[in-house]
Amino acid sequence: MALAWLDLHDSNLQLWHGDLHLRSPGYALLEAGQYRFGQTARAAARLRPRDVSTRYWWQLNTDTLQPALGPARHTADLVHAHLQALHRESGAPEELLLAASGSMRTEQVALLLGIIQQCPFAAVGLVNRSVALASLYAADGPLFHLEVQLHQALLSEIHHDGHEVALHKTTALPGCGLLALQERVVEAAASAFIRQTRFDPRRRAETEQQLYDALPDTLRSLRDSTETSLSLNGYHARLTRTDLQAASDSLYSAISGNVAQGAGARLLLDPLAGLLPGLQTRLEATVLQADDLQRALARHEPRLLQRAEALVFVSRLPAAASTATSTAAPTAPAEEPAAELAPPPSSSAPNDAASASLEPQAGLQQTPVATHLLRAAEAHPLQAAGTSLGGGWSLLGSDDGAWELHAAPGAQALLRNAASCSSGDIAATGDHLQLADGSEALLIRVCS
């Protein structure tokens, strides 16, 4: 498929192209005169700090690069090289739909689009990533989205009127970026090693890098329990939530000082921020799911594509959720798409389907809204946030209760009632769906 989606979030750039999903944090490593990006570069950050750059997305410009890093003249050269690497690794898509941070200034957006003109692909859409994410969530008042970038955090305030979400303002939170937060967590973890074993993992670059590499799993463990054990170089230390909670104090203070209290306000946290012990509870926030941006781009893709015109940085979108039908995230960030983590249907599901309405109706307005998808004799509840059909297709709920078919890049052919269909078509109770691989499904209504 020619079209791919790219999330320009420097803590973790993500690209989706068909079934391929790439993750590439904004690290550049100079090695033997060539640049390497993403996970490989991040793994060398403590071992070879003089050969690694992390500021090129944040400080995108054409000023002379300081300090120098190989043949790159400025940060724009590194951004160009990173985009080229992502393009190669993703199978060379012809077009990219971009989601970018609200911290990008007008001149940076213009420079980015100029860089892409020198690449072997075209930018065909550009949307504010915070607005796209907020469109999936309901609120009775303003929505706030916390984005943890490498060198700062960004708090975006988004107005939600029940029908539309629109960017109101962005506030940079200096000193609260991922790198600064990591330093505080590492300091607390290293102190625990010194107290308990007299071993300081920061004394050698190799063990310091191992400590940084172990942070994500350590924080995930503390999300589920009050303490965990960490092993490095034959030494073992016990860490508790209390040991690491102070690492997020500055971020908590910065957020609480900029988020309006009451009046139905809702705070959405990046999954990265959700890993910090105690932060979600103290802020009474919702942690975004790992696949939320992918779902948002899938929902709004037809509206975001701007192939025949100059690109506009979209900062206003229809609300995909109303206050009555919220796509509320779970209390902990999902490591995989929510559908893959859901428990399997109970064995009673086929019996439940017996009370379903299976007769196709003449018109959508007169048809009782479907509630379940019948597949292989099991009835699966339809989810407003998205129900996978397989083969790159999904069903998305709409504001009027209907179900909209959506095709991801590279999706297989899909037949609805023996006729070919397109992304954006509406599916109703009684519709029979058939993928190219022969799998079948039926939209039904289960009566209570």
C-alpha positions as CSV (number, residue, x, y, z in Angstrom):
1,M,0.0,0.0,0.0
2,A,1.3,3.5,-0.9
3,L,0.1,5.3,2.3
4,A,1.8,5.1,5.7
5,W,1.1,6.9,9.0
6,L,4.0,8.5,10.9
7,D,3.9,9.8,14.5
8,L,6.6,12.5,14.9
9,H,6.9,12.1,18.7
10,D,10.7,12.3,19.5
11,S,10.5,10.0,22.5
12,N,9.3,7.3,20.2
13,L,8.6,7.9,16.5
14,Q,6.2,5.3,15.2
15,L,5.4,4.4,11.6
16,W,2.5,2.1,10.5
17,H,2.6,0.7,6.9
18,G,0.2,-2.1,6.3
19,D,0.9,-4.8,8.9
20,L,4.3,-3.2,9.7
21,H,4.8,-1.1,12.9
22,L,8.1,0.5,13.4
23,R,9.3,2.3,16.6
24,S,12.3,4.6,16.5
25,P,13.1,6.9,19.3
26,G,14.8,10.2,18.3
27,Y,18.4,9.2,18.9
28,A,21.1,9.5,16.2
29,L,24.4,7.6,16.5
30,L,27.5,8.4,14.4
31,E,29.2,5.1,13.6
32,A,32.0,4.6,11.1
33,G,30.9,7.8,9.3
34,Q,27.3,6.7,9.0
35,Y,24.2,7.4,11.1
36,R,22.1,4.9,12.9
37,F,18.8,5.8,14.5
38,G,16.3,4.6,17.0
39,Q,16.8,1.7,19.4
40,T,20.4,1.0,18.2
41,A,21.4,4.6,18.9
42,R,19.6,4.7,22.2
43,A,21.4,1.6,23.4
44,A,24.7,3.5,22.9
45,A,23.7,6.7,24.6
46,R,25.6,6.0,27.9
47,L,28.4,4.1,26.2
48,R,29.3,6.7,23.6
49,P,27.6,10.0,24.6
50,R,29.8,12.1,22.2
51,D,28.6,10.1,19.2
52,V,24.9,10.4,20.0
53,S,22.5,13.3,19.4
54,T,18.9,13.6,20.9
55,R,18.1,17.2,20.1
56,Y,17.6,17.2,16.4
57,W,13.8,16.8,16.4
58,W,13.3,19.2,19.2
59,Q,15.7,21.9,17.8
60,L,14.9,21.4,14.1
61,N,16.6,24.3,12.3
62,T,19.4,25.1,9.9
63,D,21.8,26.6,12.4
64,T,25.3,25.1,12.5
65,L,25.2,21.8,14.5
66,Q,26.8,22.3,17.9
67,P,28.5,20.1,18.9
68,A,29.3,18.7,15.4
69,L,28.3,15.1,14.7
70,G,29.8,13.8,11.5
71,P,28.9,15.2,8.1
72,A,25.6,16.7,9.2
73,R,25.6,20.5,8.9
74,H,22.6,21.1,11.1
75,T,19.7,19.3,12.8
76,A,17.7,19.4,9.6
77,D,20.2,17.0,8.0
78,L,19.7,14.6,10.9
79,V,16.0,14.8,10.5
80,H,16.3,14.1,6.8
81,A,18.5,11.1,7.4
82,H,16.1,9.7,10.1
83,L,13.2,10.1,7.8
84,Q,15.1,8.3,5.0
85,A,16.0,5.5,7.3
86,L,12.4,5.0,8.4
87,H,11.2,5.1,4.8
88,R,13.6,2.3,3.9
89,E,12.8,0.2,6.9
90,S,9.1,0.5,6.3
91,G,9.1,-0.8,2.7
92,A,9.3,2.6,0.9
93,P,5.7,3.9,1.1
94,E,4.9,6.5,-1.5
95,E,2.9,8.8,0.9
96,L,3.0,9.7,4.6
97,L,0.2,11.0,6.8
98,L,2.0,12.9,9.6
99,A,1.0,13.5,13.2
100,A,3.2,16.1,14.8
101,S,3.5,17.8,18.2
102,G,2.0,21.2,18.9
103,S,5.4,22.4,20.1
104,M,6.6,22.6,16.5
105,R,6.8,26.2,15.5
106,T,5.5,27.5,12.1
107,E,9.0,27.8,10.7
108,Q,9.8,24.3,11.9
109,V,6.7,22.9,10.2
110,A,7.7,24.7,7.0
111,L,11.3,23.3,7.2
112,L,10.0,19.8,7.9
113,L,7.8,19.9,4.8
114,G,10.8,21.3,2.8
115,I,12.9,18.4,4.0
116,I,10.2,15.9,2.9
117,Q,10.2,17.5,-0.6
118,Q,13.8,16.2,-0.9
119,C,12.7,12.6,0.2
120,P,11.4,9.8,-2.1
121,F,7.9,10.1,-0.6
122,A,5.2,12.8,-0.3
123,A,3.5,14.3,2.8
124,V,-0.3,14.1,2.2
125,G,-1.6,15.2,5.6
126,L,-0.5,16.8,8.8
127,V,-2.4,16.8,12.1
128,N,-1.8,17.9,15.7
129,R,-1.2,14.6,17.5
130,S,-2.8,15.8,20.8
131,V,-6.0,16.8,19.0
132,A,-6.1,13.5,17.2
133,L,-5.7,11.6,20.5
134,A,-8.2,13.8,22.3
135,S,-10.8,13.1,19.7
136,L,-11.2,9.6,21.0
137,Y,-12.1,10.7,24.6
138,A,-15.2,12.3,26.1
139,A,-15.2,15.2,28.6
140,D,-17.7,17.5,30.1
141,G,-15.1,20.3,30.0
142,P,-11.6,20.9,28.6
143,L,-9.3,18.1,27.8
144,F,-5.6,18.3,28.6
145,H,-3.0,16.0,27.0
146,L,0.4,15.5,28.5
147,E,3.1,14.6,26.0
148,V,6.5,13.6,27.3
149,Q,9.1,14.5,24.8
150,L,12.8,13.8,25.2
151,H,13.8,17.3,26.4
152,Q,10.5,18.7,27.7
153,A,7.0,17.8,28.5
154,L,4.1,19.5,26.6
155,L,0.7,20.2,28.0
156,S,-2.0,20.8,25.3
157,E,-5.4,22.2,26.3
158,I,-8.1,21.1,23.9
159,H,-11.7,22.4,23.9
160,H,-14.4,19.7,23.6
161,D,-17.9,20.9,22.9
162,G,-19.4,17.4,22.5
163,H,-19.1,17.5,18.7
164,E,-15.6,18.8,17.9
165,V,-12.2,19.0,19.6
166,A,-10.0,22.0,18.9
167,L,-6.5,23.0,20.2
168,H,-6.7,26.0,22.5
169,K,-3.1,26.4,23.7
170,T,0.1,24.5,24.4
171,T,2.4,25.0,27.4
172,A,5.9,23.7,27.5
173,L,7.1,22.2,30.8
174,P,10.9,22.6,30.8
175,G,13.0,20.1,32.8
176,C,10.2,17.5,32.6
177,G,11.3,15.6,29.5
178,L,11.9,11.9,29.3
179,L,15.7,12.3,29.7
180,A,15.4,14.4,32.8
181,L,12.8,12.0,34.3
182,Q,15.1,9.0,33.5
183,E,18.0,10.7,35.3
184,R,15.9,11.1,38.5
185,V,14.7,7.5,38.3
186,V,18.2,6.2,37.7
187,E,19.6,8.3,40.6
188,A,17.0,6.7,42.9
189,A,17.7,3.2,41.6
190,A,21.4,3.7,41.9
191,S,21.0,5.0,45.5
192,A,19.1,1.8,46.3
193,F,22.0,-0.3,45.0
194,I,24.6,1.7,47.0
195,R,22.5,1.4,50.2
196,Q,21.9,-2.3,49.8
197,T,25.0,-3.7,48.1
198,R,27.6,-0.8,48.0
199,F,27.6,-1.3,44.3
200,D,27.3,1.9,42.2
201,P,26.1,1.1,38.7
202,R,27.0,4.6,37.5
203,R,30.7,4.1,38.0
204,R,31.0,2.3,34.7
205,A,29.4,3.2,31.4
206,E,28.4,-0.5,30.7
207,T,26.5,-1.0,34.0
208,E,25.0,2.5,33.7
209,Q,23.6,1.7,30.3
210,Q,22.3,-1.6,31.6
211,L,20.5,0.3,34.3
212,Y,18.9,2.6,31.8
213,D,17.9,-0.3,29.6
214,A,16.2,-2.0,32.6
215,L,14.1,1.1,33.5
216,P,10.9,0.3,31.4
217,D,10.5,-3.2,32.8
218,T,11.2,-2.0,36.3
219,L,8.6,0.7,36.1
220,R,6.1,-1.8,34.6
221,S,6.7,-4.1,37.6
222,L,6.1,-1.3,40.0
223,R,2.9,-0.4,38.2
224,D,1.5,-3.8,39.2
225,S,3.1,-4.3,42.7
226,T,4.5,-2.1,45.5
227,E,8.1,-3.4,45.1
228,T,10.4,-5.2,42.6
229,S,13.9,-6.6,42.4
230,L,16.5,-5.3,39.9
231,S,19.7,-7.3,39.0
232,L,22.8,-5.7,37.5
233,N,26.3,-7.3,37.1
234,G,25.5,-9.9,39.7
235,Y,24.2,-7.5,42.3
236,H,20.5,-7.4,43.4
237,A,18.6,-4.4,44.8
238,R,15.0,-4.1,46.0
239,L,13.1,-1.0,44.7
240,T,9.7,0.3,45.9
241,R,7.2,2.7,44.5
242,T,8.1,5.1,47.3
243,D,11.8,5.0,46.2
244,L,10.9,6.3,42.7
245,Q,7.9,8.4,43.3
246,A,9.9,11.5,44.0
247,A,11.3,11.4,40.5
248,S,8.0,12.7,39.2
249,D,7.4,15.4,41.7
250,S,8.6,18.2,39.4
251,L,6.3,16.9,36.6
252,Y,3.4,16.7,39.0
253,S,3.9,20.2,40.2
254,A,4.2,21.6,36.7
255,I,1.0,19.8,35.5
256,S,-1.1,20.6,38.5
257,G,-0.2,24.3,38.2
258,N,-1.4,24.4,34.6
259,V,-4.5,22.2,34.6
260,A,-7.8,23.8,35.4
261,Q,-9.5,22.0,38.3
262,G,-13.2,21.0,38.2
263,A,-15.7,21.9,35.5
264,G,-15.4,18.5,34.0
265,A,-11.8,18.8,33.0
266,R,-10.0,15.6,32.0
267,L,-6.3,14.9,31.8
268,L,-4.8,12.4,29.4
269,L,-1.3,11.0,30.1
270,D,1.1,9.6,27.6
271,P,1.8,5.9,28.4
272,L,5.3,6.9,29.3
273,A,4.1,9.3,32.0
274,G,1.6,6.6,33.2
275,L,4.6,4.4,34.2
276,L,5.9,6.9,36.7
277,P,4.9,5.6,40.2
278,G,2.0,7.5,41.7
279,L,1.6,10.2,39.0
280,Q,-1.7,8.9,37.5
281,T,-3.3,8.6,41.0
282,R,-2.1,11.9,42.2
283,L,-3.4,13.7,39.1
284,E,-6.6,11.6,38.8
285,A,-5.7,11.2,35.1
286,T,-6.5,8.8,32.3
287,V,-3.6,6.9,30.8
288,L,-3.7,6.7,27.0
289,Q,-3.6,3.3,25.4
290,A,-0.5,2.3,23.3
291,D,-2.5,2.2,20.0
292,D,-4.6,5.3,20.5
293,L,-2.9,7.4,17.9
294,Q,-3.1,4.6,15.3
295,R,-6.9,4.3,16.0
296,A,-7.3,8.1,15.7
297,L,-5.5,8.3,12.4
298,A,-7.6,5.4,11.1
299,R,-10.8,7.1,12.1
300,H,-9.9,10.5,10.6
301,E,-7.7,9.5,7.6
302,P,-10.2,10.5,4.9
303,R,-10.6,14.0,6.4
304,L,-6.9,14.5,6.9
305,L,-5.7,13.6,3.4
306,Q,-4.7,16.8,1.5
307,R,-3.2,15.5,-1.7
308,A,-4.4,18.2,-4.1
309,E,-3.6,21.3,-1.9
310,A,-1.0,22.9,0.3
311,L,-0.8,21.1,3.6
312,V,-2.6,22.6,6.6
313,F,-1.5,21.7,10.1
314,V,-4.9,20.4,11.3
315,S,-5.8,21.4,14.9
316,R,-9.5,20.8,14.9
317,L,-11.4,17.4,14.4
318,P,-14.8,15.9,14.9
319,A,-15.2,14.3,18.3
320,A,-15.3,10.6,18.0
321,A,-16.8,10.2,21.5
322,S,-19.5,12.1,23.3
323,T,-19.9,12.4,27.0
324,A,-22.4,9.6,26.9
325,T,-20.2,7.2,25.0
326,S,-16.6,7.6,26.2
327,T,-13.7,5.5,25.0
328,A,-12.2,5.7,28.4
329,A,-8.8,4.0,28.8
330,P,-8.0,1.5,31.5
331,T,-6.3,2.6,34.7
332,A,-3.0,1.3,33.4
333,P,-1.4,1.9,30.0
334,A,-1.9,-1.0,27.6
335,E,1.3,-2.4,26.2
336,E,-0.6,-4.0,23.3
337,P,-3.8,-3.0,21.6
338,A,-6.7,-3.3,24.0
339,A,-8.4,-5.9,21.7
340,E,-5.5,-8.3,22.1
341,L,-5.7,-8.0,25.9
342,A,-9.4,-8.5,26.3
343,P,-10.5,-11.9,27.8
344,P,-11.8,-14.4,25.3
345,P,-15.6,-14.7,24.9
346,S,-17.3,-16.9,27.4
347,S,-18.6,-20.3,26.3
348,S,-22.1,-19.1,26.6
349,A,-21.7,-16.6,23.8
350,P,-23.2,-18.9,21.1
351,N,-26.4,-19.3,23.2
352,D,-26.6,-15.5,23.7
353,A,-26.6,-15.2,19.9
354,A,-29.8,-17.2,19.6
355,S,-31.8,-14.2,20.8
356,A,-30.2,-11.9,18.2
357,S,-32.0,-10.2,15.3
358,L,-30.6,-11.7,12.1
359,E,-32.9,-10.3,9.5
360,P,-31.4,-7.6,7.2
361,Q,-33.5,-4.4,7.2
362,A,-34.4,-2.1,4.3
363,G,-32.9,1.1,5.6
364,L,-30.3,2.1,8.2
365,Q,-32.6,4.5,10.0
366,Q,-35.2,1.8,10.6
367,T,-32.7,-0.9,11.5
368,P,-32.0,-1.7,15.2
369,V,-28.4,-0.9,15.8
370,A,-26.1,-3.9,15.8
371,T,-24.5,-4.8,19.2
372,H,-22.4,-7.9,18.4
373,L,-20.3,-9.4,15.6
374,L,-21.0,-13.1,15.1
375,R,-17.9,-15.1,14.0
376,A,-17.4,-18.8,14.2
377,A,-20.5,-19.3,16.3
378,E,-19.4,-16.8,18.9
379,A,-20.9,-13.3,19.4
380,H,-18.3,-10.6,20.2
381,P,-19.6,-7.3,21.6
382,L,-18.9,-4.3,19.2
383,Q,-16.6,-1.6,20.7
384,A,-17.2,2.0,19.8
385,A,-13.4,2.6,19.8
386,G,-12.9,-0.1,17.2
387,T,-13.6,-3.8,16.6
388,S,-11.1,-5.7,14.5
389,L,-12.4,-7.7,11.6
390,G,-9.0,-9.0,10.5
391,G,-7.2,-8.4,7.2
392,G,-6.7,-4.7,8.1
393,W,-10.4,-3.9,8.5
394,S,-12.2,-2.7,11.6
395,L,-15.6,-1.4,12.6
396,L,-15.8,2.0,14.3
397,G,-18.7,3.5,16.2
398,S,-20.1,6.8,15.0
399,D,-22.0,9.5,16.9
400,D,-25.4,8.3,15.6
401,G,-24.8,4.8,16.7
402,A,-24.0,3.3,13.3
403,W,-21.0,1.3,12.5
404,E,-18.4,2.5,10.0
405,L,-16.1,0.2,8.1
406,H,-12.4,1.3,8.1
407,A,-9.5,-0.1,6.0
408,A,-6.0,0.4,7.3
409,P,-3.1,0.7,4.7
410,G,-2.6,-2.6,2.9
411,A,-6.0,-4.0,3.9
412,Q,-7.4,-7.1,2.1
413,A,-10.5,-6.9,-0.1
414,L,-13.8,-7.0,1.8
415,L,-17.3,-7.9,0.6
416,R,-20.4,-6.7,2.3
417,N,-23.5,-8.7,1.3
418,A,-21.5,-10.0,-1.7
419,A,-20.7,-6.5,-2.9
420,S,-17.3,-4.9,-2.7
421,C,-17.1,-2.1,-0.1
422,S,-14.8,0.8,0.7
423,S,-13.4,2.4,3.8
424,G,-16.1,4.7,5.3
425,D,-19.1,2.6,4.3
426,I,-21.7,2.0,6.9
427,A,-22.5,-1.5,8.1
428,A,-25.9,-2.3,9.6
429,T,-27.6,-5.2,11.5
430,G,-27.8,-8.2,9.3
431,D,-24.9,-7.3,7.0
432,H,-22.7,-10.2,6.0
433,L,-19.0,-9.5,5.7
434,Q,-16.5,-11.6,3.9
435,L,-12.7,-11.1,3.7
436,A,-10.5,-12.2,0.8
437,D,-9.1,-15.1,3.0
438,G,-12.6,-16.6,3.3
439,S,-13.3,-15.5,6.9
440,E,-16.8,-14.4,7.5
441,A,-18.8,-12.3,10.1
442,L,-22.3,-11.2,10.6
443,L,-23.6,-8.0,12.4
444,I,-26.3,-8.9,14.8
445,R,-28.3,-7.3,17.6
446,V,-28.4,-9.2,20.9
447,C,-31.6,-8.3,22.9
448,S,-31.4,-7.9,26.6
